[in-house]
Amino acid sequence: MTFSTNSILKLFRIDPNAVEDEVSEEEIIKGCVESNIAVMLHGRSGDGKSARVKELDPDAEILYLINASPDSLSGKSIVNNGEMIDIPPTWYTRLKEKCESEPEKIHIVFFDEITNAPPSIQGMAFNIIL
């Protein structure tokens, strides 16, 4: 899908009169995040995608999928006294605490290195994202 500059500006509520010819990448990402639109940053490893996310939200939850395990991504179930208990992943617990303590703030979860992660981890990540 292709957008004109004006449609991007309207979509992200950026005043077209305040913009000369270009909208920065950071403004587009910030506009998506503020509009609850999922963003996929694509580029080579080391291009600074994680750094861009940290600029927008210094407290962002960054999940390094290349080293992730199924339990670290989606949690696990254990049996305790004959009862099955679901334990959420630590990133989810941290995110939930942030959202509860700062409900007015936008919190970001960034799935890093998704294209370099094992296929099983990619599938789990896409289930969470989608």
DRENTOR-94823 format. One record per residue (C-alpha): z negated, y, x negated; residue in three letters. Coordinates in nm, 3 decimals. Example, Ala and Ser with C-alpha at 12.3 -4.5 7.8 and 13.67 -1.06 7.14 Angstrom:
REM DRENTOR-94823
+---------+---------+---------+------+
!       w !       v !       u ! type !
+---------+---------+---------+------+
!  -0.780 !  -0.450 !  -1.230 !  ALA !
!  -0.714 !  -0.106 !  -1.367 !  SER !
+---------+---------+---------+------+
END
This chain:
REM DRENTOR-94823
+---------+---------+---------+------+
!       w !       v !       u ! type !
+---------+---------+---------+------+
!   0.000 !   0.000 !   0.000 !  MET !
!   0.089 !   0.344 !  -0.132 !  THR !
!  -0.090 !   0.664 !  -0.040 !  PHE !
!   0.025 !   1.022 !  -0.087 !  SER !
!  -0.216 !   1.257 !  -0.257 !  THR !
!  -0.288 !   1.434 !   0.072 !  ASN !
!  -0.366 !   1.108 !   0.254 !  SER !
!  -0.605 !   1.009 !  -0.027 !  ILE !
!  -0.769 !   1.350 !  -0.007 !  LEU !
!  -0.814 !   1.317 !   0.372 !  LYS !
!  -0.936 !   0.959 !   0.347 !  LEU !
!  -1.203 !   1.054 !   0.095 !  PHE !
!  -1.289 !   1.386 !   0.259 !  ARG !
!  -1.182 !   1.590 !  -0.043 !  ILE !
!  -1.068 !   1.944 !   0.035 !  ASP !
!  -0.694 !   1.958 !  -0.050 !  PRO !
!  -0.725 !   2.331 !  -0.122 !  ASN !
!  -0.977 !   2.261 !  -0.396 !  ALA !
!  -0.747 !   2.019 !  -0.575 !  VAL !
!  -0.454 !   2.127 !  -0.782 !  GLU !
!  -0.218 !   1.836 !  -0.851 !  ASP !
!  -0.433 !   1.532 !  -0.915 !  GLU !
!  -0.744 !   1.363 !  -0.793 !  VAL !
!  -0.953 !   1.205 !  -1.066 !  SER !
!  -1.019 !   0.834 !  -1.069 !  GLU !
!  -1.391 !   0.905 !  -1.042 !  GLU !
!  -1.335 !   1.114 !  -0.727 !  GLU !
!  -1.134 !   0.834 !  -0.567 !  ILE !
!  -1.398 !   0.573 !  -0.652 !  ILE !
!  -1.678 !   0.798 !  -0.530 !  LYS !
!  -1.486 !   0.871 !  -0.209 !  GLY !
!  -1.439 !   0.499 !  -0.145 !  CYS !
!  -1.805 !   0.423 !  -0.206 !  VAL !
!  -1.920 !   0.708 !   0.019 !  GLU !
!  -1.677 !   0.588 !   0.290 !  SER !
!  -1.800 !   0.225 !   0.265 !  ASN !
!  -1.464 !   0.106 !   0.135 !  ILE !
!  -1.478 !  -0.177 !  -0.117 !  ALA !
!  -1.318 !  -0.089 !  -0.450 !  VAL !
!  -1.160 !  -0.322 !  -0.704 !  MET !
!  -1.132 !  -0.179 !  -1.053 !  LEU !
!  -0.869 !  -0.370 !  -1.245 !  HIS !
!  -0.813 !  -0.348 !  -1.617 !  GLY !
!  -0.858 !  -0.521 !  -1.947 !  ARG !
!  -1.201 !  -0.620 !  -2.071 !  SER !
!  -1.362 !  -0.327 !  -2.246 !  GLY !
!  -1.170 !  -0.057 !  -2.054 !  ASP !
!  -1.493 !   0.100 !  -1.928 !  GLY !
!  -1.504 !  -0.021 !  -1.568 !  LYS !
!  -1.877 !  -0.097 !  -1.586 !  SER !
!  -1.942 !   0.242 !  -1.747 !  ALA !
!  -1.760 !   0.418 !  -1.460 !  ARG !
!  -1.975 !   0.232 !  -1.210 !  VAL !
!  -2.293 !   0.324 !  -1.402 !  LYS !
!  -2.187 !   0.691 !  -1.394 !  GLU !
!  -2.171 !   0.678 !  -1.015 !  LEU !
!  -2.491 !   0.477 !  -0.975 !  ASP !
!  -2.709 !   0.438 !  -1.284 !  PRO !
!  -2.910 !   0.174 !  -1.095 !  ASP !
!  -2.604 !  -0.031 !  -0.992 !  ALA !
!  -2.646 !  -0.408 !  -0.984 !  GLU !
!  -2.387 !  -0.538 !  -1.229 !  ILE !
!  -2.324 !  -0.911 !  -1.206 !  LEU !
!  -2.159 !  -1.045 !  -1.521 !  TYR !
!  -1.962 !  -1.328 !  -1.366 !  LEU !
!  -1.828 !  -1.472 !  -1.690 !  ILE !
!  -2.179 !  -1.603 !  -1.764 !  ASN !
!  -2.297 !  -1.652 !  -1.405 !  ALA !
!  -2.420 !  -1.978 !  -1.265 !  SER !
!  -2.400 !  -2.080 !  -0.898 !  PRO !
!  -2.777 !  -2.030 !  -0.863 !  ASP !
!  -2.771 !  -1.685 !  -1.022 !  SER !
!  -2.499 !  -1.575 !  -0.783 !  LEU !
!  -2.599 !  -1.726 !  -0.449 !  SER !
!  -2.958 !  -1.841 !  -0.490 !  GLY !
!  -3.088 !  -2.192 !  -0.439 !  LYS !
!  -3.275 !  -2.414 !  -0.198 !  SER !
!  -3.589 !  -2.603 !  -0.292 !  ILE !
!  -3.820 !  -2.843 !  -0.115 !  VAL !
!  -4.181 !  -2.734 !  -0.093 !  ASN !
!  -4.429 !  -2.962 !   0.088 !  ASN !
!  -4.141 !  -3.131 !   0.268 !  GLY !
!  -3.996 !  -2.801 !   0.386 !  GLU !
!  -3.661 !  -2.660 !   0.267 !  MET !
!  -3.696 !  -2.305 !   0.136 !  ILE !
!  -3.401 !  -2.078 !   0.046 !  ASP !
!  -3.460 !  -1.858 !  -0.258 !  ILE !
!  -3.226 !  -1.560 !  -0.276 !  PRO !
!  -3.069 !  -1.466 !  -0.610 !  PRO !
!  -3.259 !  -1.210 !  -0.817 !  THR !
!  -2.979 !  -0.951 !  -0.794 !  TRP !
!  -3.001 !  -0.966 !  -0.413 !  TYR !
!  -3.378 !  -0.927 !  -0.418 !  THR !
!  -3.353 !  -0.623 !  -0.648 !  ARG !
!  -3.078 !  -0.469 !  -0.433 !  LEU !
!  -3.276 !  -0.526 !  -0.113 !  LYS !
!  -3.582 !  -0.356 !  -0.267 !  GLU !
!  -3.368 !  -0.057 !  -0.377 !  LYS !
!  -3.214 !  -0.026 !  -0.030 !  CYS !
!  -3.554 !  -0.041 !   0.137 !  GLU !
!  -3.714 !   0.212 !  -0.099 !  SER !
!  -3.416 !   0.452 !  -0.099 !  GLU !
!  -3.231 !   0.400 !   0.232 !  PRO !
!  -3.046 !   0.732 !   0.210 !  GLU !
!  -2.891 !   0.646 !  -0.127 !  LYS !
!  -2.569 !   0.449 !  -0.173 !  ILE !
!  -2.632 !   0.140 !  -0.385 !  HIS !
!  -2.353 !  -0.040 !  -0.570 !  ILE !
!  -2.308 !  -0.407 !  -0.658 !  VAL !
!  -2.041 !  -0.454 !  -0.924 !  PHE !
!  -1.894 !  -0.798 !  -0.990 !  PHE !
!  -1.785 !  -0.770 !  -1.353 !  ASP !
!  -1.522 !  -0.991 !  -1.518 !  GLU !
!  -1.426 !  -1.159 !  -1.192 !  ILE !
!  -1.081 !  -1.258 !  -1.321 !  THR !
!  -1.233 !  -1.418 !  -1.632 !  ASN !
!  -1.501 !  -1.614 !  -1.448 !  ALA !
!  -1.461 !  -1.987 !  -1.378 !  PRO !
!  -1.275 !  -2.055 !  -1.050 !  PRO !
!  -1.587 !  -2.186 !  -0.877 !  SER !
!  -1.775 !  -1.864 !  -0.959 !  ILE !
!  -1.477 !  -1.653 !  -0.850 !  GLN !
!  -1.478 !  -1.829 !  -0.514 !  GLY !
!  -1.849 !  -1.770 !  -0.468 !  MET !
!  -1.810 !  -1.403 !  -0.563 !  ALA !
!  -1.525 !  -1.354 !  -0.316 !  PHE !
!  -1.737 !  -1.513 !  -0.042 !  ASN !
!  -2.005 !  -1.254 !  -0.110 !  ILE !
!  -1.760 !  -0.963 !  -0.139 !  ILE !
!  -1.550 !  -1.046 !   0.163 !  LEU !
+---------+---------+---------+------+
END
